[in-house]
Amino acid sequence: MILSGIVITPYFKKGLGDGKKMEQQELYQLLKQVYEGIRTPEQAMEDIRIQPDMLVGNYADIDLHRTVRQGMPEVIYGEGKTAEQIVGIIQAMTGRGVKNIMVTRLTEEKAENVRFGLYSENTYLDEGVNASLREDSCLDEGGDDNLPENAYLDDDKDVRLTKNTCMDEGRGFRLPEGASQKEDVEEQLPQNMGIPFTYDQTSRIGIANPQETEKIGKIVVVAAGTSDLPVAEEAAITAELYGSHVERVYDVGVAGLHRLLHRLPVLEDANVIVAVAGMEGALVSVIGGLVACPVIGVPTSVGYGANFGGVAALLSMLNSCASGVSVVNIDNGFGAGVLAARINRQSCPERSI
């Protein structure tokens, strides 16, 4: 897919960072140079753009300075966006050196389309999502092949491929040259064939251009029931991506309180706890009365009729008699993960710029 209509406002004057995004460490070094008299404040301002942005088509204006302000790049909310829009945003951000680009609330089908859209800039998926075609190839209205010289048809005569493409074992997806497959038929691409993209089905989170981050401190994510895991995992993966060490304690709701009490040692030395619960949401008050650290309550929409889609759990958590409890919106695992990561970072003496 080839992007068009991208307008980029650079962060750096040419020569500092080569036009890539300014990381927090780079900004720190620049300020240190000012402090030590190596650069004047005016010279530093020439190198920094206070409000860098990147327009992608007519549908996105990317905040490239968010990493400097908050420690993580802008997150893409996948629900309501097309796969093509998500691909365009990821390609634009990756082009500026951004890593660990998180996409939340992705369906499995949309995630698959995004993954294939990121294979190469000159490929795309057909409407049936069963073939990936080159720019210079097409099928006519009758379904017959209209192929350039370097293309051919597969054995079933229903998909047209260029010379450097192949079909997988029956799934009907096109793989670029040099691609191989794992046993679960996921595509493995060499680094130069596209942007790496991973997807977690439980949390519905996709991560583009992933990079391992150092984990500090300790956050514990607690889920009342197995049905709460999608929200709990959204919180856990978000906090991990923001550089926090996360431990998970799942299926310890108040209907079997002994299960939680057995895991109490895991909770006691946490910097912050994220407690995820549906139904009546009582788990948050119980945990809030047992530990000294902040507790973030996440009500979920899990429950029967009078649960009102999570409203009952929300009101219960907001009315908790336990001190030190805060509450985010219904099913907002992402928001809880971000807040927990910030509290955790503030609690760590080893935290760095």
Solvent accessible surface area in square Angstrom, and as a share of the most:
residue,aa,sasa,rsa
1,M,47,0.21
2,I,106,0.54
3,L,45,0.22
4,S,89,0.57
5,G,55,0.53
6,I,54,0.28
7,V,89,0.51
8,I,84,0.43
9,T,50,0.29
10,P,61,0.39
11,Y,2,0.01
12,F,7,0.03
13,K,99,0.42
14,K,188,0.80
15,G,64,0.62
16,L,56,0.28
17,G,28,0.27
18,D,115,0.60
19,G,28,0.27
20,K,121,0.51
21,K,15,0.07
22,M,1,0.01
23,E,69,0.31
24,Q,55,0.24
25,Q,87,0.39
26,E,77,0.34
27,L,34,0.17
28,Y,89,0.34
29,Q,76,0.34
30,L,7,0.03
31,L,99,0.49
32,K,87,0.37
33,Q,59,0.26
34,V,39,0.23
35,Y,193,0.73
36,E,95,0.43
37,G,62,0.59
38,I,115,0.58
39,R,66,0.24
40,T,64,0.37
41,P,82,0.51
42,E,124,0.56
43,Q,89,0.40
44,A,6,0.05
45,M,105,0.47
46,E,96,0.43
47,D,5,0.02
48,I,18,0.09
49,R,87,0.32
50,I,103,0.52
51,Q,155,0.69
52,P,4,0.03
53,D,44,0.23
54,M,1,0.01
55,L,70,0.35
56,V,1,0.01
57,G,34,0.32
58,N,153,0.79
59,Y,89,0.34
60,A,22,0.17
61,D,83,0.43
62,I,3,0.02
63,D,32,0.17
64,L,7,0.03
65,H,19,0.09
66,R,69,0.25
67,T,11,0.07
68,V,17,0.10
69,R,131,0.48
70,Q,78,0.35
71,G,35,0.33
72,M,12,0.06
73,P,13,0.08
74,E,40,0.18
75,V,30,0.17
76,I,7,0.04
77,Y,111,0.42
78,G,0,0.00
79,E,92,0.41
80,G,76,0.74
81,K,60,0.25
82,T,69,0.40
83,A,11,0.08
84,E,101,0.45
85,Q,53,0.24
86,I,0,0.00
87,V,2,0.01
88,G,0,0.00
89,I,10,0.05
90,I,0,0.00
91,Q,17,0.07
92,A,5,0.04
93,M,3,0.01
94,T,32,0.19
95,G,65,0.62
96,R,14,0.05
97,G,26,0.25
98,V,3,0.02
99,K,89,0.38
100,N,9,0.05
101,I,0,0.00
102,M,0,0.00
103,V,0,0.00
104,T,5,0.03
105,R,49,0.18
106,L,0,0.00
107,T,75,0.43
108,E,97,0.43
109,E,123,0.55
110,K,42,0.18
111,A,1,0.01
112,E,33,0.15
113,N,31,0.16
114,V,0,0.00
115,R,37,0.14
116,F,1,0.01
117,G,5,0.05
118,L,3,0.01
119,Y,5,0.02
120,S,28,0.18
121,E,104,0.46
122,N,41,0.21
123,T,1,0.00
124,Y,84,0.32
125,L,34,0.17
126,D,42,0.22
127,E,176,0.79
128,G,56,0.54
129,V,40,0.23
130,N,72,0.37
131,A,3,0.02
132,S,3,0.02
133,L,15,0.08
134,R,58,0.21
135,E,105,0.47
136,D,91,0.47
137,S,4,0.03
138,C,66,0.39
139,L,75,0.37
140,D,64,0.33
141,E,187,0.84
142,G,67,0.65
143,G,53,0.51
144,D,91,0.47
145,D,68,0.35
146,N,85,0.44
147,L,48,0.24
148,P,42,0.26
149,E,186,0.83
150,N,70,0.36
151,A,16,0.12
152,Y,105,0.40
153,L,44,0.22
154,D,24,0.12
155,D,143,0.74
156,D,111,0.58
157,K,144,0.61
158,D,88,0.46
159,V,10,0.06
160,R,2,0.01
161,L,5,0.03
162,T,6,0.03
163,K,151,0.64
164,N,52,0.27
165,T,7,0.04
166,C,58,0.35
167,M,54,0.24
168,D,11,0.06
169,E,159,0.71
170,G,74,0.71
171,R,96,0.35
172,G,14,0.14
173,F,17,0.07
174,R,2,0.01
175,L,3,0.02
176,P,1,0.01
177,E,111,0.50
178,G,60,0.57
179,A,20,0.15
180,S,66,0.43
181,Q,59,0.26
182,K,88,0.37
183,E,178,0.80
184,D,86,0.45
185,V,38,0.22
186,E,73,0.33
187,E,20,0.09
188,Q,81,0.36
189,L,50,0.25
190,P,52,0.32
191,Q,172,0.76
192,N,131,0.67
193,M,42,0.19
194,G,26,0.25
195,I,33,0.17
196,P,70,0.44
197,F,18,0.07
198,T,69,0.40
199,Y,47,0.18
200,D,50,0.26
201,Q,116,0.52
202,T,61,0.35
203,S,3,0.02
204,R,89,0.32
205,I,2,0.01
206,G,0,0.00
207,I,24,0.12
208,A,0,0.00
209,N,23,0.12
210,P,54,0.34
211,Q,95,0.42
212,E,148,0.66
213,T,38,0.22
214,E,142,0.64
215,K,74,0.31
216,I,19,0.10
217,G,27,0.26
218,K,28,0.12
219,I,0,0.00
220,V,0,0.00
221,V,1,0.00
222,V,0,0.00
223,A,0,0.00
224,A,19,0.15
225,G,18,0.17
226,T,89,0.52
227,S,73,0.47
228,D,6,0.03
229,L,39,0.19
230,P,60,0.37
231,V,16,0.09
232,A,0,0.00
233,E,25,0.11
234,E,3,0.02
235,A,0,0.00
236,A,0,0.00
237,I,25,0.12
238,T,0,0.00
239,A,1,0.00
240,E,45,0.20
241,L,19,0.09
242,Y,30,0.11
243,G,5,0.05
244,S,2,0.01
245,H,77,0.35
246,V,12,0.07
247,E,58,0.26
248,R,83,0.30
249,V,1,0.00
250,Y,52,0.20
251,D,63,0.33
252,V,4,0.03
253,G,8,0.08
254,V,53,0.31
255,A,108,0.84
256,G,9,0.09
257,L,74,0.37
258,H,110,0.49
259,R,80,0.29
260,L,0,0.00
261,L,82,0.41
262,H,136,0.61
263,R,91,0.33
264,L,34,0.17
265,P,92,0.58
266,V,36,0.21
267,L,0,0.00
268,E,108,0.49
269,D,96,0.50
270,A,8,0.06
271,N,40,0.21
272,V,0,0.00
273,I,0,0.00
274,V,1,0.00
275,A,0,0.00
276,V,0,0.00
277,A,3,0.02
278,G,4,0.04
279,M,91,0.41
280,E,89,0.40
281,G,2,0.02
282,A,30,0.24
283,L,2,0.01
284,V,0,0.00
285,S,35,0.23
286,V,44,0.25
287,I,0,0.00
288,G,10,0.09
289,G,61,0.58
290,L,69,0.35
291,V,24,0.14
292,A,113,0.88
293,C,21,0.13
294,P,59,0.37
295,V,2,0.01
296,I,1,0.00
297,G,0,0.00
298,V,0,0.00
299,P,0,0.00
300,T,1,0.00
301,S,53,0.34
302,V,45,0.26
303,G,33,0.32
304,Y,181,0.69
305,G,66,0.63
306,A,77,0.60
307,N,9,0.05
308,F,141,0.59
309,G,47,0.45
310,G,0,0.00
311,V,61,0.35
312,A,33,0.25
313,A,0,0.00
314,L,37,0.18
315,L,95,0.47
316,S,43,0.28
317,M,3,0.01
318,L,107,0.53
319,N,118,0.60
320,S,26,0.17
321,C,134,0.80
322,A,18,0.14
323,S,102,0.66
324,G,54,0.52
325,V,34,0.19
326,S,52,0.34
327,V,35,0.20
328,V,26,0.15
329,N,99,0.51
330,I,43,0.22
331,D,33,0.17
332,N,49,0.25
333,G,0,0.00
334,F,56,0.23
335,G,19,0.19
336,A,0,0.00
337,G,1,0.01
338,V,19,0.11
339,L,67,0.33
340,A,0,0.00
341,A,5,0.04
342,R,104,0.38
343,I,45,0.23
344,N,0,0.00
345,R,86,0.32
346,Q,125,0.56
347,S,54,0.35
348,C,6,0.04
349,P,132,0.83
350,E,106,0.47
351,R,111,0.41
352,S,86,0.56
353,I,106,0.54
